[in-house]
Amino acid sequence: MEHIAHLSKDKKLKKIIALQEPYILVSRKNVYLHLCSSIMSQQLNTKVAAVIYNRFLNLYKNKKPTPKQILDTPIETLRSIGLSNAKALYVQNVCTFFISEKITDNKLHKMGNEDLIKYLSQIKGVGQWTVEMILMFTLGRKDVFALDDLGIQQSIAKLYGLDTTNKKELKEKMAQLSVKWSPYRTYACKYLWGWKDNEPKI
């Protein structure tokens, strides 16, 4: 596990990595579906998000729907599973974009991180954070840093004793810290999230 050896050079990060199971990044198919799922889960805790996504799949008899099938689903039906009107529209925006651009998983896998962020952020309802989650957990990119993620900000502030009152200064310090984690910043984020969720005493 090269990433563990590299990240463990940071003594504080080493402590929280030791408390968790080693993480392995994987690459997944059906990027449009993961993008829809990411939109559904925004501002929700993981349990609630999982319930809503399962309801979504139930609409299609637990089979993975195509972009066209999702687009053909009435907004009222999408709202009935617990989505807001905005989220239902954003999910359909994703499908419209993927159909009109004739996007394949292979096309996205070939694109660089920054290009992908610019490309997918054209979709109304999809911001940089959402694309970063796709880069990390769907495309399996190992060196993505979620600077604007609240959980990452809270974990880093707690672990390194940083002041959170000035967001700009906090982000600058986070960016400086993350440089030494490259090229494994996705893994660093994963361990920081895992530590925050478990709240261990170290």
C-alpha positions as CSV (number, residue, x, y, z in Angstrom):
1,M,0.0,0.0,0.0
2,E,2.2,2.8,-1.3
3,H,-0.2,5.5,-0.3
4,I,0.0,4.5,3.4
5,A,3.8,4.7,3.4
6,H,3.7,8.1,1.7
7,L,0.9,9.6,3.9
8,S,2.4,8.2,7.1
9,K,5.4,10.6,6.7
10,D,2.9,13.1,8.1
11,K,2.9,12.1,11.8
12,K,-0.6,13.4,12.6
13,L,-2.1,11.8,9.5
14,K,-0.3,8.6,10.4
15,K,-2.1,8.4,13.7
16,I,-5.6,8.5,12.1
17,I,-4.6,6.1,9.3
18,A,-3.5,3.5,11.9
19,L,-7.0,3.6,13.4
20,Q,-8.7,2.6,10.1
21,E,-8.8,-0.2,7.7
22,P,-6.7,0.4,4.6
23,Y,-8.7,1.9,1.8
24,I,-8.6,0.8,-1.9
25,L,-9.8,3.1,-4.6
26,V,-11.9,1.5,-7.3
27,S,-13.1,2.6,-10.8
28,R,-16.9,2.3,-11.4
29,K,-19.1,2.2,-14.5
30,N,-22.2,4.3,-15.3
31,V,-20.8,7.6,-14.3
32,Y,-24.1,9.4,-15.0
33,L,-25.8,7.3,-12.4
34,H,-23.2,8.1,-9.7
35,L,-23.5,11.8,-10.6
36,C,-27.3,11.6,-10.1
37,S,-26.7,9.8,-6.8
38,S,-24.3,12.5,-5.7
39,I,-26.8,15.2,-6.4
40,M,-29.5,13.3,-4.4
41,S,-27.1,13.0,-1.4
42,Q,-26.1,16.6,-1.2
43,Q,-26.7,18.1,2.3
44,L,-28.0,14.8,3.6
45,N,-26.4,12.3,6.0
46,T,-25.3,9.0,4.5
47,K,-28.2,7.0,5.9
48,V,-30.9,9.3,4.5
49,A,-29.1,9.5,1.2
50,A,-29.0,5.7,0.9
51,V,-32.7,5.4,1.6
52,I,-33.6,7.9,-1.1
53,Y,-31.2,6.3,-3.6
54,N,-32.8,2.9,-2.9
55,R,-36.2,4.4,-3.5
56,F,-34.9,5.8,-6.8
57,L,-33.7,2.4,-7.9
58,N,-37.1,0.9,-6.9
59,L,-38.7,3.1,-9.5
60,Y,-36.9,1.0,-12.1
61,K,-37.4,-2.4,-10.4
62,N,-33.9,-2.2,-8.9
63,K,-32.3,-2.2,-12.3
64,K,-29.9,0.6,-13.3
65,P,-31.9,3.0,-15.4
66,T,-30.5,4.5,-18.6
67,P,-30.3,8.3,-18.9
68,K,-33.3,8.3,-21.2
69,Q,-35.4,6.3,-18.7
70,I,-34.5,8.8,-16.0
71,L,-35.4,11.7,-18.3
72,D,-38.7,10.0,-19.1
73,T,-39.6,9.8,-15.4
74,P,-42.0,12.6,-14.4
75,I,-40.7,15.2,-12.0
76,E,-43.6,14.3,-9.7
77,T,-42.5,10.7,-9.5
78,L,-38.9,11.8,-8.7
79,R,-40.2,14.1,-6.0
80,S,-42.3,11.3,-4.5
81,I,-39.2,9.5,-3.3
82,G,-38.0,12.5,-1.3
83,L,-36.2,14.7,-3.8
84,S,-36.8,18.4,-3.8
85,N,-38.0,20.0,-7.0
86,A,-34.5,21.4,-7.6
87,K,-32.8,18.1,-7.1
88,A,-35.3,16.3,-9.4
89,L,-34.6,18.9,-12.1
90,Y,-30.8,18.6,-11.6
91,V,-30.9,14.8,-12.0
92,Q,-32.7,15.2,-15.3
93,N,-30.2,17.9,-16.3
94,V,-27.4,15.4,-15.9
95,C,-29.2,12.9,-18.2
96,T,-30.0,15.6,-20.8
97,F,-26.3,16.5,-20.9
98,F,-25.1,12.9,-21.1
99,I,-27.5,12.2,-24.0
100,S,-26.8,15.4,-25.9
101,E,-23.1,15.1,-25.5
102,K,-23.1,11.4,-26.3
103,I,-20.9,10.8,-23.2
104,T,-19.4,7.4,-22.5
105,D,-17.6,6.3,-19.4
106,N,-14.5,5.8,-21.6
107,K,-14.6,9.4,-22.7
108,L,-14.6,10.6,-19.1
109,H,-11.9,8.2,-18.0
110,K,-9.6,9.7,-20.6
111,M,-10.1,13.3,-19.5
112,G,-7.8,15.0,-16.9
113,N,-9.2,16.2,-13.5
114,E,-9.4,19.9,-14.2
115,D,-10.9,19.3,-17.7
116,L,-13.5,17.1,-16.2
117,I,-14.4,19.6,-13.5
118,K,-14.9,22.3,-16.2
119,Y,-16.8,20.0,-18.5
120,L,-19.3,18.5,-16.0
121,S,-19.7,21.8,-14.1
122,Q,-21.6,23.1,-17.2
123,I,-24.6,21.0,-16.0
124,K,-26.9,23.1,-13.9
125,G,-26.9,21.7,-10.4
126,V,-23.4,20.2,-10.7
127,G,-20.6,22.1,-9.0
128,Q,-17.0,21.5,-8.4
129,W,-17.5,19.5,-5.1
130,T,-19.9,17.1,-6.9
131,V,-17.4,16.5,-9.7
132,E,-14.6,16.0,-7.2
133,M,-16.6,13.2,-5.5
134,I,-17.1,11.6,-8.9
135,L,-13.4,11.9,-9.6
136,M,-12.6,10.2,-6.3
137,F,-15.2,7.5,-5.9
138,T,-16.4,6.8,-9.4
139,L,-13.4,7.4,-11.6
140,G,-10.9,6.3,-8.9
141,R,-8.5,9.3,-9.2
142,K,-6.0,9.1,-6.4
143,D,-4.9,12.7,-6.2
144,V,-8.0,14.9,-5.7
145,F,-8.3,17.2,-2.7
146,A,-11.8,18.4,-1.6
147,L,-10.8,21.8,-0.3
148,D,-14.4,23.0,0.0
149,D,-15.8,20.0,1.8
150,L,-17.0,20.9,5.3
151,G,-16.1,17.5,6.7
152,I,-12.5,17.8,5.4
153,Q,-12.2,21.3,6.7
154,Q,-13.4,20.2,10.2
155,S,-11.2,17.2,10.3
156,I,-8.0,19.1,9.3
157,A,-8.8,22.0,11.7
158,K,-9.2,19.5,14.5
159,L,-6.2,17.4,13.7
160,Y,-3.8,20.2,13.1
161,G,-5.3,22.7,15.6
162,L,-6.2,25.3,12.9
163,D,-8.5,28.3,13.5
164,T,-11.8,28.0,11.6
165,T,-13.0,31.6,12.0
166,N,-11.3,32.8,8.8
167,K,-12.3,30.5,6.0
168,K,-9.9,32.0,3.5
169,E,-6.9,31.5,5.8
170,L,-8.1,28.0,6.7
171,K,-8.2,27.0,3.1
172,E,-4.8,28.4,2.4
173,K,-3.3,26.4,5.3
174,M,-5.2,23.3,4.1
175,A,-3.8,23.7,0.6
176,Q,-0.3,24.0,2.0
177,L,-0.7,20.9,4.1
178,S,-2.1,18.9,1.2
179,V,0.9,19.5,-1.0
180,K,3.0,16.9,0.9
181,W,0.1,14.3,0.6
182,S,0.3,14.4,-3.2
183,P,0.0,12.2,-5.3
184,Y,-2.4,10.5,-2.8
185,R,-4.7,13.3,-1.7
186,T,-7.8,11.3,-2.4
187,Y,-6.7,8.7,0.2
188,A,-5.9,11.4,2.7
189,C,-9.4,12.8,2.3
190,K,-10.9,9.3,2.8
191,Y,-9.0,8.8,6.1
192,L,-9.9,12.3,7.3
193,W,-13.6,11.6,6.6
194,G,-13.3,8.2,8.3
195,W,-11.7,9.7,11.4
196,K,-14.3,12.5,11.7
197,D,-17.2,10.1,11.4
198,N,-15.7,7.8,14.1
199,E,-14.5,10.6,16.4
200,P,-11.8,8.6,18.1
201,K,-9.6,10.1,20.8
202,I,-6.0,10.4,19.7
